Amino acid sequence: MPDTRYTAETLLLTVEQALDVVDAGLLAADPAELPRASNRLRDVTLAFSRALEAALSAEVFDHAFRRRVEAVAQRLATQRQSIARRNVGVERALASIFRAPVDATYARPA
């Protein structure tokens, strides 16, 4: 099924490009662009996943294509870890700036 292969190849390229945009957003720490890029990555990754699921039953992909898919999976895992680490850093920074209010016990808060 050449159309299935072409569709999967096109979607994989789109996923790789979306990963590049998210990588750039992570490096730039752009708070406006990163959520948009992440949403786009999620959408194209889901579309690719659906196409790949259909294609796997129709044909066997060559080794180079499978390596690209594995590289995309690794990049997604790395980005997930980077975002989690960044989130912890932001939470710590916010906690150091905005201390939690101390509850008054016997006196009214001033």
Secondary structure per residue as TSV (DSSP state, phi and psi in degrees):
chain	resnum	aa	ss	phi	psi
A	1	M	-	360.0	93.0
A	2	P	H	-63.9	-32.6
A	3	D	H	-65.8	-39.3
A	4	T	H	-63.1	-44.3
A	5	R	H	-62.9	-45.1
A	6	Y	H	-63.2	-44.6
A	7	T	H	-62.0	-45.9
A	8	A	H	-63.6	-41.6
A	9	E	H	-62.7	-44.2
A	10	T	H	-64.4	-43.8
A	11	L	H	-67.3	-37.1
A	12	L	H	-63.3	-42.1
A	13	L	H	-60.9	-40.6
A	14	T	H	-63.8	-41.0
A	15	V	H	-63.8	-44.3
A	16	E	H	-61.2	-40.9
A	17	Q	H	-66.8	-39.9
A	18	A	H	-65.2	-36.9
A	19	L	H	-61.7	-40.3
A	20	D	H	-61.6	-40.6
A	21	V	H	-66.4	-42.0
A	22	V	H	-65.8	-42.0
A	23	D	H	-56.5	-46.2
A	24	A	H	-63.4	-39.4
A	25	G	H	-65.3	-37.5
A	26	L	H	-66.7	-41.2
A	27	L	H	-69.3	-36.5
A	28	A	H	-82.8	-14.9
A	29	A	T	53.0	45.1
A	30	D	-	-86.4	106.8
A	31	P	T	-68.7	-19.7
A	32	A	T	-87.3	-39.7
A	33	E	H	-82.3	-33.0
A	34	L	H	-59.4	-44.9
A	35	P	H	-63.2	-38.8
A	36	R	H	-64.2	-44.8
A	37	A	H	-64.6	-39.1
A	38	S	H	-66.6	-41.0
A	39	N	H	-63.7	-42.3
A	40	R	H	-62.7	-43.2
A	41	L	H	-60.8	-43.8
A	42	R	H	-60.0	-45.4
A	43	D	H	-62.9	-47.4
A	44	V	H	-71.9	-30.1
A	45	T	H	-67.5	-40.9
A	46	L	H	-64.5	-41.7
A	47	A	H	-62.9	-42.6
A	48	F	H	-63.8	-42.1
A	49	S	H	-59.7	-43.9
A	50	R	H	-64.1	-44.2
A	51	A	H	-65.3	-40.7
A	52	L	H	-66.0	-40.2
A	53	E	H	-59.6	-43.6
A	54	A	H	-68.7	-38.1
A	55	A	H	-71.9	-31.6
A	56	L	H	-61.6	-32.5
A	57	S	H	-80.3	-16.5
A	58	A	H	-96.5	-30.6
A	59	E	-	-157.3	166.2
A	60	V	-	-105.3	129.9
A	61	F	-	-85.0	152.0
A	62	D	-	-73.0	169.3
A	63	H	H	-62.6	-39.0
A	64	A	H	-63.6	-40.6
A	65	F	H	-65.7	-43.7
A	66	R	H	-62.5	-37.6
A	67	R	H	-63.2	-39.8
A	68	R	H	-64.0	-41.3
A	69	V	H	-63.4	-42.4
A	70	E	H	-64.0	-37.9
A	71	A	H	-65.8	-39.3
A	72	V	H	-63.4	-43.3
A	73	A	H	-61.3	-40.5
A	74	Q	H	-66.6	-41.5
A	75	R	H	-64.1	-39.4
A	76	L	H	-62.7	-42.0
A	77	A	H	-64.6	-41.3
A	78	T	H	-64.1	-43.1
A	79	Q	H	-63.5	-40.9
A	80	R	H	-59.3	-44.4
A	81	Q	H	-65.7	-40.5
A	82	S	H	-63.3	-42.1
A	83	I	H	-66.9	-39.4
A	84	A	H	-63.3	-43.8
A	85	R	H	-64.1	-42.4
A	86	R	H	-63.0	-39.7
A	87	N	H	-61.3	-43.2
A	88	V	H	-61.9	-43.3
A	89	G	H	-61.7	-42.0
A	90	V	H	-66.2	-42.7
A	91	E	H	-62.6	-40.3
A	92	R	H	-65.7	-42.0
A	93	A	H	-63.4	-43.9
A	94	L	H	-64.4	-40.0
A	95	A	H	-65.0	-33.9
A	96	S	H	-74.8	-27.8
A	97	I	H	-84.0	-46.7
A	98	F	S	-109.6	87.5
A	99	R	-	-64.8	147.9
A	100	A	-	-66.5	137.1
A	101	P	-	-66.5	140.8
A	102	V	-	-86.7	130.6
A	103	D	-	-70.7	134.3
A	104	A	-	-74.6	139.5
A	105	T	S	-105.3	-51.6
A	106	Y	S	-117.3	-8.5
A	107	A	S	-126.0	158.3
A	108	R	-	-74.5	143.8
A	109	P	-	-66.1	140.8
A	110	A	-	-78.1	360.0
